[in-house]
Amino acid sequence: MPNPIKNKLVALTEEKWWLWLLLIMLLAGVVRLCIQQTLLRGVPFVPGYWKTDLDGWGRIAENLINGKGYLKLDKPTASRGPVYPFFLYVIYHLFGIEHYASLAAQIFWNMAICGLIYALALELFGNRQIGLLAAFGWALYFPETVIDTIWLFSEPIFIVLLLLFSLALVRGIKCRKIAYHALAGALLGITTLCRPVTQAFSLVLLPVLFWLFRPDWRFALRAGSMLLLCFLLVLSPWVIRNYKAFGILVPASTIFGYNLYVGNSFLGEDMYLTPTDLRASERKFKTYLADKKIEFNSLNEAEQDVVYRRAAWEIIRQHPWRYTLKSFVRGIIIWFNIEVGAKKRLMSFLVPLWNIPILVLGIWGWLKFCGEGCDWGWPFAVLTVYNTLVYMFILGSWRFSIPMIPYLLLFGAYAILRYQPSTPDDTSGPSRECLGDTERWN
């Protein structure tokens, strides 16, 4: 039976796909600009006013622009990777230290994400309509527009880098060329220097590559080794700088221990499943320091992170089952923003309203795609699970699911456009062809 949705999209986008993509990118920009101006109305942006800089990216960039170095609170820092602060450094150098241009750049990155989603759809599926539908989904993905257009968060540029890595990886898998795997490794390194969550993904990816290239184990070894080597080469200047600054090996960031402690500091309390009170967590940590007689302020940032880690692991070892249950609850928070005992807000309803259908369609589409013999869908399933598990075991926020949404939108669009209702006369079954290996279906 003909699929009317697919046929309509094909007719509309056959020749002027570039116009539709441009319109979708403009839509993404307009939607975010409108939300930004609505939410930020009346908020003064003057130098030194950091209401939108919750994570301290802008403060590091300001120190760079003032010639003080890569500092936070006038001390060397590795709590934030260098990619986003150096991008803000360029913005501040061009437009001065204010946040209008920085927040405008957030909108620009989101428009670029639409284009990269389209490009990845062509690489994965060989199909324009899937790319346009997935890009349209990102343009209207409301949960992301609320936070990344009013705060200096690194997610937009992180997603851009992650999609570029994905493009190189898929090309390397399909073409079996070592150069693409080298490029993928370098891009993964830059991505990790933006947000440290991907620092272990190269190791997770290696067995996936061996499985994809079976039984050619020699090529799998060469491809995986080159990816890992280029990943490490990109990270090495940052690692060397951190060792010189702190005297401790810091692969990506010094924020892990703090997040692990904050996320698990109340496992010994009755209400350990409720949202973490940061101030109460800090008071509890001060008590721990007093009991252990640790001169915390005399330590550098990396040493302080070690203390946070030790305190966190001590609590986790005492309450392993509570930690397991808390981790499961964090997984629900990451994808659905449902928190035990939390005050209900607008985002408590909007995040599940968007994410539930995206998850269902994305998983369905991935199962259909891989079920048709297209193995290069596996790295993105592994990436999504990896990202979720990392944050489940450390600290939960619905914001952490946002970088995985483009992949779910792609496979969700595939599910919608490949779905053809069966009829009593239809005995053909699902197509066994990989769209990436065939001509674009019309």
C-alpha positions, -999 to 999 in steps of 0.1 A, spaced: 0 0 0 14 34 -9 25 56 20 8 90 15 31 107 40 62 95 22 49 102 -12 39 138 -3 73 145 12 91 131 -18 70 153 -42 76 184 -22 114 179 -17 125 161 -48 142 191 -65 143 220 -40 156 201 -10 180 229 -3 151 254 0 133 232 25 164 227 45 171 265 46 135 271 57 139 245 85 171 261 96 155 295 96 125 281 115 149 267 142 165 302 145 132 321 147 117 297 172 147 300 195 150 338 190 113 343 200 117 321 231 150 338 240 135 373 238 104 362 257 123 346 286 151 372 289 129 403 287 141 427 313 173 409 322 202 433 320 234 421 302 263 442 313 299 432 318 303 411 350 266 402 352 267 364 350 231 353 355 232 333 323 266 318 330 256 291 355 285 268 347 313 294 346 322 291 309 320 328 305 341 336 335 369 315 321 366 332 287 367 366 304 399 357 322 414 346 288 404 379 272 419 398 301 452 380 297 449 362 331 450 327 316 427 297 319 415 305 354 384 302 375 382 322 408 418 333 400 431 297 401 440 273 374 410 252 364 402 221 344 366 219 356 355 229 321 370 217 289 387 243 267 365 241 235 336 262 246 356 288 267 379 294 237 349 298 215 335 324 239 369 340 239 366 346 202 331 360 206 342 384 234 372 394 213 349 403 184 319 418 202 331 426 237 323 409 270 285 408 270 261 380 264 240 391 235 264 378 209 271 347 229 235 338 232 230 346 195 258 321 188 237 294 206 210 300 181 235 297 152 247 264 165 212 251 166 206 261 130 238 243 121 226 212 139 196 210 116 220 210 86 242 183 102 211 161 110 202 163 73 238 154 63 239 125 86 205 112 73 220 112 38 250 92 50 229 68 71 199 63 49 207 79 16 174 98 18 166 135 18 131 132 33 143 115 64 169 142 69 143 170 64 118 155 88 144 149 115 158 184 111 122 198 113 118 178 146 149 194 160 138 229 150 107 224 171 123 205 200 110 228 227 129 215 258 162 223 242 152 258 232 143 268 267 177 262 283 203 266 255 190 300 243 191 317 277 221 301 294 257 297 283 256 259 282 279 239 260 253 215 246 248 232 212 285 232 202 289 198 218 261 184 196 276 199 165 309 182 172 292 149 181 273 150 147 306 157 128 322 128 146 291 106 136 294 116 100 331 106 99 324 74 117 296 63 94 317 72 63 346 51 77 324 21 85 307 22 50 338 30 30 363 11 51 389 38 48 414 44 77 415 81 70 378 85 81 385 66 113 414 89 120 392 119 115 365 104 137 390 99 165 402 135 162 367 148 162 358 126 192 388 141 210 376 177 203 341 166 214 356 154 247 374 186 252 340 203 250 322 179 274 340 151 292 312 126 291 326 111 259 361 105 273 356 67 276 335 62 245 364 54 223 371 23 244 334 14 243 334 19 205 363 -5 198 344 -38 203 316 -24 182 340 -18 154 354 -53 157 318 -67 155 309 -44 125 340 -54 105 338 -91 113 355 -113 101 381 -89 88 398 -85 123 429 -70 108 411 -41 93 391 -37 125 423 -36 145 438 -10 122 406 12 122 401 10 160 438 17 167 439 47 144 407 61 159 420 57 195 455 71 185 440 103 170 417 106 199 446 105 224 467 129 203 440 155 204 436 151 241 474 151 249 480 189 250 452 194 275 464 164 296 500 178 296 487 213 306 467 198 334 496 178 347 518 209 348 491 229 365 481 203 391 507 176 393 480 150 387 469 132 355 435 148 345 423 133 311 394 157 306 379 174 336 381 179 374 343 180 378 337 143 381 343 140 419 322 170 427 292 157 406 296 122 420 295 135 455 266 159 450 245 132 432 250 107 460 257 127 492 223 118 508 222 81 502 223 76 540 192 98 546 156 87 544 147 110 515 177 100 494 155 97 462 144 134 463 162 161 444 196 170 458 199 203 478 232 217 468 236 239 499 228 210 522 252 188 502 280 214 507 273 216 544 275 178 546 308 179 528 322 205 552 314 181 580 332 154 562 363 176 559 362 185 595 360 148 606 389 139 583 408 170 592 414 179 556 427 214 548 406 216 516 414 252 506 451 244 506 446 219 478 445 226 441 415 219 420 425 184 409 434 174 445 400 187 457 383 166 430 401 135 445 388 143 479 352 146 465 356 113 448 368 96 480 339 110 500 315 99 473 328 64 471 328 60 508 290 68 508 283 45 479 302 16 494 280 20 526 248 20 506 252 0 474 215 -9 470 204 26 475 230 38 450 216 13 425 180 25 430 191 61 429 209 55 396 177 40 382 157 70 393 183 93 377 177 74 344 140 84 346 150 120 354 174 121 324 148 112 299 115 122 314 123 149 341 102 130 366 117 135 401 105 120 434 92 147 457 101 175 433 78 206 428 60 203 396 70 229 370 62 235 333 92 214 322 80 185 343 52 181 317 69 194 285 100 171 287 80 138 288 55 152 263 83 156 237 107 128 248 82 98 251 71 98 214 107 106 203 120 76 223 93 53 210 97 62 174 135 63 176 138 28 191 112 15 166 131 30 137 165 17 149 151 -18 153 137 -16 117 169 -2 103 192 -28 120 167 -55 113 171 -48 76 208 -56 79 221 -21 83 247 -26 110 260 10 111 230 19 132 247 1 162 272 28 172 244 53 178 224 29 200 256 22 219 263 60 222 228 67 235 230 39 261 266 49 271 256 86 276 226 76 297 245 51 319 273 76 326 249 102 339 227 76 357 257 66 379 268 102 386 242 130 384 208 132 368 193 160 348 169 160 318 194 184 301 218 154 297 195 136 273 195 165 248 227 155 228 211 121 220 178 136 206 192 141 171 199 104 167 164 95 180 149 120 156 167 104 127 156 69 134 121 81 143 119 98 109 131 66 93 103 47 112 76 71 100 87 72 64 95 35 61 63 24 77 38 9 53 5 -6 67 1 -42 56 -30 -54 38 -45 -89 34 -31 -89 -2 4 -77 9 27 -106 14 59 -88 5 69 -80 41 94 -54 51 122 -44 27 155 -61 33 175 -34 15 198 -10 34 188 24 22 224 35 26 235 10 0 209 18 -26 197 47 -45 175 72 -27 140 58 -26 114 78 -43 
